[in-house]
């Protein structure tokens, strides 16, 4: 891997001679592979007991683990059940440090492909709302799939410039994560292609973009709200200098010192930030800073007090929802053309239109007098919540056949099934099928199938 002398000289100035040598030696080490457990579906302790993967804990992430690079966790049925997300260990840190709790209104501003959003959504536990945005429509599609695979229902996925979001939401969010586009210096060891990109656009190019994004985000944060800014680069002009600029430009913002853990470093010239270096932790390079918008004395309640009237639902939809043991608030059910959605509990009325890829949980679609449930609904359910459930052990060959979209046949012991069935692996939903005697017509979403 060829790295420019200019970058190496700057790292030497940043770290000092002795530490710089340790940093350079880290390039000789193998890259690390990580996964993060979906606590919306399973606890880390439970996952360890059922997985075949060789796992070691990431010391500073409660639900983070290292796995061997020669293993293939993306081909495991538990991956298709949304039990974990594959993520570089250091990249798990920003979402872990933003203190999201159920009921928060959260914005992940540069969210694709979803590593941080999936963790933020799991923390919400179905309460409040997560808006996950990425300016790239193609990347936002991958983001949506990951969120739905994880069974996160209180989501809105958008593909907009931050300024357009600001016009629509104004000061609405009490937690914002900005994993800003950056020069990627911290990922050189992991991905050689980033080095090529770095030659085209260095730190100064990204610093301008980062200031624009931060400026829009400040206006979307409510008083008392928290914002976590992160990059995967070492450059001062993209890290501490951005935080200094924010504090100078916006007097309502204040730095909230982040606690250090073993291997983590304080900010350089600005104490209270947090840096991760690949020669100090088992992970790649990262920078993080947590900021708070000071509480104003006159704070308006930005959630509308208006309440929607109970809706009259199509009989076919009501009949299907009766198969689910949980209660649905009909005021939050939204129908657009033939698609049926379940909106987050604090979804605001909006005058301006945004490019939404998804608003809430896609329940399904009305088709010629019948209701067809959607894959995201299956992923948001738990085994005991659906009237007719079939669960196979991971070793059952029908699990892979189901994930490939094939028709499945039931054994004599399993009996005959009629109507909609929730298909599970070891109790964790994979999708729907429709029973007709001992035959299951596969309804697994074609775009998600086992390849």
C-alpha positions in Angstrom: 0.0 0.0 0.0 1.5 3.3 -1.1 0.7 6.3 1.2 1.8 9.8 0.4 4.8 11.3 2.2 2.7 14.4 3.0 0.2 12.3 5.0 3.0 10.4 6.8 4.8 13.6 7.8 1.6 15.1 9.1 0.9 11.9 11.2 4.5 12.2 12.6 3.8 15.8 13.6 0.5 14.8 15.1 1.7 11.8 17.1 5.4 12.4 17.8 8.3 10.3 16.7 7.9 7.3 19.0 4.1 6.9 18.7 4.3 7.5 14.9 6.6 4.4 14.6 4.0 2.3 16.5 1.3 3.7 14.1 3.3 2.7 11.0 3.8 -0.8 12.5 0.1 -1.3 12.8 -0.2 -1.5 9.0 1.6 -4.8 9.2 -1.1 -6.3 11.4 -4.2 -8.0 9.9 -7.4 -6.0 9.7 -10.1 -6.9 12.3 -13.6 -8.1 11.6 -16.5 -7.3 13.9 -20.2 -7.9 14.4 -22.7 -6.1 16.7 -25.7 -8.0 18.2 -29.2 -6.7 17.7 -30.4 -6.2 21.3 -33.9 -5.5 19.9 -34.1 -9.2 19.2 -31.6 -11.0 21.4 -29.2 -10.3 24.3 -25.4 -10.7 23.7 -25.3 -13.5 26.2 -28.1 -15.4 24.5 -26.5 -14.9 21.1 -23.1 -16.3 22.3 -25.0 -19.4 23.4 -26.5 -20.1 20.0 -23.9 -19.0 17.5 -21.4 -21.2 15.8 -19.0 -18.2 15.2 -15.8 -17.9 17.1 -16.3 -14.6 19.0 -14.3 -12.4 21.3 -15.7 -9.3 22.9 -14.9 -5.8 21.8 -13.9 -4.5 25.2 -15.6 -1.1 25.0 -18.8 -2.2 23.2 -21.3 -4.3 25.3 -22.9 -6.0 22.2 -19.8 -5.9 20.0 -17.6 -8.9 19.0 -14.6 -9.8 16.9 -14.9 -12.8 14.6 -12.4 -14.6 12.5 -11.9 -13.3 9.0 -12.1 -16.7 7.4 -15.7 -17.2 8.7 -18.7 -16.2 6.7 -21.3 -14.7 9.0 -23.2 -13.1 6.1 -24.2 -16.6 5.0 -25.5 -17.6 8.4 -29.4 -17.9 8.8 -29.1 -15.8 12.0 -27.8 -12.9 9.8 -31.0 -13.2 7.7 -33.0 -13.2 11.0 -31.4 -9.8 11.8 -29.6 -10.9 14.9 -26.4 -9.0 14.1 -24.8 -6.5 11.8 -21.3 -6.8 10.4 -19.3 -3.7 11.4 -15.7 -2.7 12.0 -15.2 -2.5 15.8 -14.1 1.2 16.0 -17.1 2.2 13.9 -19.4 0.8 16.6 -18.3 3.5 19.0 -20.3 6.6 17.8 -23.7 5.1 18.1 -22.7 3.5 21.4 -21.7 6.9 22.8 -24.8 8.8 21.8 -27.1 8.2 24.8 -30.3 7.3 23.0 -33.2 6.1 25.1 -36.8 4.9 24.2 -39.0 7.8 23.2 -36.2 9.9 21.7 -36.6 11.7 18.4 -33.3 10.7 16.7 -31.7 11.8 13.4 -28.8 9.9 11.8 -27.9 12.5 9.2 -25.3 10.6 7.1 -26.6 7.1 7.8 -25.9 4.7 4.9 -25.3 1.8 4.9 -26.9 1.6 8.4 -24.3 0.4 10.9 -25.0 3.2 13.3 -28.7 3.6 12.5 -29.4 0.0 13.3 -27.9 0.4 16.8 -29.8 3.7 17.4 -33.0 2.1 16.3 -32.5 -0.9 18.6 -31.9 1.5 21.5 -35.3 3.1 20.9 -37.1 -0.2 21.6 -39.9 0.8 19.3 -40.6 4.1 21.1 -40.0 7.6 19.6 -38.7 7.9 16.1 -35.6 7.5 14.0 -35.0 9.5 10.9 -32.2 7.9 8.9 -31.0 10.0 6.0 -28.4 9.7 3.2 -28.1 12.0 0.3 -27.3 9.1 -2.1 -30.5 7.4 -3.1 -28.8 4.1 -3.9 -27.0 4.1 -0.6 -30.3 5.0 1.2 -31.9 1.8 -0.3 -29.2 -0.3 1.3 -29.8 1.6 4.5 -33.5 0.9 4.4 -32.9 -2.9 3.9 -30.6 -3.1 6.9 -33.1 -1.2 9.2 -36.0 -3.5 8.1 -33.9 -6.6 8.4 -33.3 -5.6 12.0 -37.0 -5.3 12.7 -36.9 -1.6 13.5 -40.4 -0.3 12.9 -40.4 3.4 14.1 -38.2 4.6 11.2 -38.3 7.2 8.4 -35.7 6.8 5.7 -35.0 9.8 3.6 -32.6 10.8 0.8 -32.2 14.5 1.1 -29.7 17.3 1.6 -29.5 18.4 5.2 -30.9 21.8 4.3 -34.1 20.3 3.0 -34.5 18.3 6.2 -34.0 21.5 8.2 -36.7 23.3 6.3 -39.2 20.5 7.0 -38.3 19.6 10.6 -36.8 22.7 12.1 -35.7 22.1 15.7 -37.3 18.7 16.2 -34.7 16.1 17.2 -33.3 15.6 20.7 -30.5 13.3 19.6 -28.5 13.7 16.3 -25.6 11.7 15.0 -23.4 13.1 12.3 -21.0 10.5 11.0 -19.6 13.0 8.6 -18.2 12.3 5.1 -14.4 12.6 5.5 -11.0 11.9 4.0 -11.0 8.4 5.6 -7.4 8.4 6.9 -8.4 6.1 9.8 -9.5 3.4 7.3 -6.3 3.1 5.2 -5.3 -0.2 6.8 -8.8 -1.6 6.2 -9.4 -0.5 2.6 -6.7 0.4 0.1 -9.2 2.0 -2.2 -9.7 4.8 0.3 -6.0 5.7 -0.2 -6.7 6.3 -3.9 -9.7 8.5 -3.1 -7.6 10.4 -0.6 -5.3 11.5 -3.4 -8.2 13.1 -5.2 -9.9 14.8 -2.2 -7.9 15.5 1.0 -8.9 16.8 4.4 -9.4 20.5 3.3 -12.0 19.5 0.8 -14.1 17.6 3.3 -13.8 20.2 6.1 -15.9 22.6 4.0 -18.6 19.9 3.6 -18.5 19.1 7.3 -19.1 22.7 8.3 -22.2 22.9 6.0 -23.6 19.7 7.5 -23.0 20.7 11.1 -24.6 24.1 10.5 -27.8 22.5 9.3 -27.8 19.9 12.1 -27.5 22.6 14.9 -30.8 24.1 13.6 -32.6 20.7 13.8 -31.6 20.1 17.4 -33.9 21.1 20.2 -32.6 23.0 23.3 -31.2 20.5 25.7 -30.6 18.0 22.8 -27.3 16.1 22.2 -25.3 15.8 19.0 -22.5 13.4 18.4 -20.0 14.3 15.6 -17.7 11.6 14.3 -15.3 10.9 11.5 -13.0 8.1 10.5 -10.0 10.4 9.9 -7.1 11.8 11.9 -6.8 15.3 10.4 -7.2 18.2 12.8 -9.0 20.3 10.3 -11.8 17.6 10.0 -11.9 16.8 13.7 -11.0 19.2 16.6 -11.0 22.2 14.3 -14.6 21.5 13.3 -15.7 21.3 16.9 -13.9 24.6 17.7 -15.6 26.2 14.8 -18.9 25.0 15.9 -18.4 26.3 19.5 -17.3 29.7 18.2 -20.0 30.0 15.6 -22.9 28.7 17.8 -22.7 30.0 21.3 -25.7 27.8 22.3 -23.6 24.7 21.8 -21.3 23.3 24.5 -18.9 20.4 24.5 -19.8 17.4 26.7 -16.6 15.5 27.7 -16.6 11.9 26.6 -15.2 9.4 29.1 -12.0 7.6 28.0 -11.6 3.9 28.1 -8.6 1.7 27.8 -6.8 2.4 24.5 -8.8 5.6 23.7 -7.1 9.0 23.5 -8.2 12.5 24.4 -8.7 15.1 21.8 -5.5 16.8 20.5 -5.6 20.4 21.6 -9.2 20.1 22.7 -9.8 18.0 25.7 -13.1 16.1 26.0 -13.1 14.7 22.5 -12.2 11.0 21.9 -9.8 9.5 19.4 -9.2 5.9 18.5 -5.9 4.9 16.9 -5.2 1.5 15.3 -1.9 1.2 17.3 -3.7 1.7 20.6 -7.0 -0.3 20.2 -8.0 -3.4 18.2 -9.8 -1.4 15.6 -9.3 1.3 13.0 -9.1 5.1 13.4 -12.0 7.2 14.6 -12.7 10.7 16.1 -15.8 11.6 18.2 -17.1 14.6 20.1 -20.4 15.0 22.0 -22.1 18.4 22.1 -25.2 19.8 23.8 -27.5 22.6 22.8 -28.0 24.7 25.9 -31.5 24.7 27.4 -33.5 27.8 26.6 -35.8 29.4 29.1 -38.7 29.5 26.7 -39.0 26.2 25.0 -42.0 25.4 22.9 -43.5 21.9 22.7 -42.7 21.0 19.1 -44.9 17.9 19.0 -48.4 18.7 17.7 -51.2 18.3 20.3 -53.7 17.4 17.5 -55.0 13.9 17.7 -56.1 12.0 14.6 -59.5 10.3 14.6 -59.8 6.5 14.7 -59.6 5.2 11.1 -62.0 2.7 9.5 -59.7 0.0 8.0 -60.5 -2.4 5.2 -62.0 -5.6 6.5 -59.2 -7.7 4.9 -56.6 -5.6 6.8 -58.5 -5.9 10.1 -58.8 -9.6 9.6 -55.0 -10.0 9.1 -54.1 -7.7 12.1 -56.3 -9.9 14.3 -53.7 -12.7 13.8 -51.2 -10.5 15.7 -51.4 -10.4 19.4 -50.1 -6.8 19.7 -52.4 -3.8 19.5 -52.1 -1.4 16.6 -53.2 2.3 17.0 -55.4 2.8 13.9 -54.7 6.5 14.1 -51.1 5.7 13.1 -52.0 3.5 10.1 -51.5 5.3 6.9 -52.5 4.1 3.4 -50.9 5.4 0.3 -52.3 3.9 -2.9 -52.4 0.2 -2.0 -49.6 0.2 0.5 -50.3 0.2 4.3 -47.8 1.8 6.8 -47.7 2.1 10.6 -46.2 5.5 11.4 -43.9 6.2 14.3 -45.8 7.5 17.4 -44.4 11.1 17.1 -44.4 11.4 13.3 -45.0 15.2 12.7 -47.4 16.7 10.2 -45.4 18.2 7.3 -46.2 20.9 4.8 -43.1 20.4 2.7 -42.5 17.1 0.9 -39.4 15.0 1.4 -38.0 12.1 -0.6 -39.0 9.3 1.7 -38.0 5.8 0.9 -40.0 4.6 3.9 -42.3 6.2 6.5 -42.8 3.9 9.4 -43.3 0.1 9.2 -44.5 -1.3 5.9 -47.4 -3.6 7.0 -48.3 -4.8 3.5 -50.3 -4.2 0.4 -54.0 -4.4 -0.5 -54.3 -6.6 -3.6 -57.7 -7.1 -5.3 -59.7 -7.5 -2.1 -57.1 -9.2 -0.1 -54.2 -8.1 2.2 -50.6 -9.3 1.5 -48.3 -8.8 4.5 -44.8 -7.3 3.9 -41.4 -8.7 4.8 -40.6 -5.8 7.1 -43.7 -6.6 9.2 -42.4 -10.2 9.7 -39.0 -8.9 10.8 -40.6 -6.6 13.4 -42.6 -9.4 15.0 -41.6 -11.8 17.7 -42.4 -15.6 17.6 -45.2 -15.5 20.1 -47.0 -12.5 18.5 -48.3 -14.3 15.4 -51.2 -16.8 15.6 -49.6 -19.4 13.3 -45.8 -19.8 13.6 -43.4 -22.4 12.3 -39.9 -22.5 13.7 -37.1 -24.7 12.4 -33.7 -25.4 13.9 -30.9 -23.7 12.0 -29.6 -27.1 10.9 -32.9 -27.9 9.1 -32.2 -27.7 5.4 -35.6 -26.1 4.9 -34.2 -22.9 6.4 -31.9 -22.3 3.5 -34.5 -23.5 1.0 -36.9 -21.0 2.5 -34.3 -18.2 2.2 -33.8 -19.1 -1.4 -37.5 -18.7 -2.1 -38.4 -22.3 -2.7 -41.7 -24.0 -1.9 -41.5 -25.9 1.4 -43.2 -29.1 2.5 -44.2 -29.8 6.1 -43.6 -33.1 7.9 -46.4 -35.3 9.1 -45.5 -34.4 12.7 -45.8 -30.7 11.9 -49.3 -31.2 10.6 -51.1 -29.2 8.0 -51.3 -25.4 7.9 -53.9 -23.1 6.3 -53.4 -19.4 5.7 -50.6 -17.1 6.7 -47.6 -18.5 8.7 -44.7 -16.7 10.3 -41.5 -18.7 9.5 -38.7 -18.6 12.1 -35.3 -20.0 12.7 -34.8 -21.0 16.3 -37.7 -18.7 17.2 -36.5 -15.7 15.3 -38.7 -14.5 12.3 -37.4 -14.8 8.7 -40.6 -14.0 6.8 -44.1 -15.1 5.8 -45.4 -18.2 3.9 -48.9 -19.2 3.1 -50.0 -22.7 4.1 -52.1 -25.0 2.0 -52.2 -28.4 3.6 -48.7 -29.7 4.0 -47.3 -27.2 1.5 -46.0 -23.7 2.3 -46.1 -21.1 -0.5 -42.9 -19.1 -0.1 -43.5 -15.3 0.4 -39.9 -14.4 1.3 -39.0 -11.1 -0.3 -37.2 -11.7 -3.6 -34.7 -8.9 -3.1 -33.5 -10.4 0.2 -33.0 -14.0 -1.0 -30.0 -16.2 -0.2 -27.4 -15.8 -3.0 
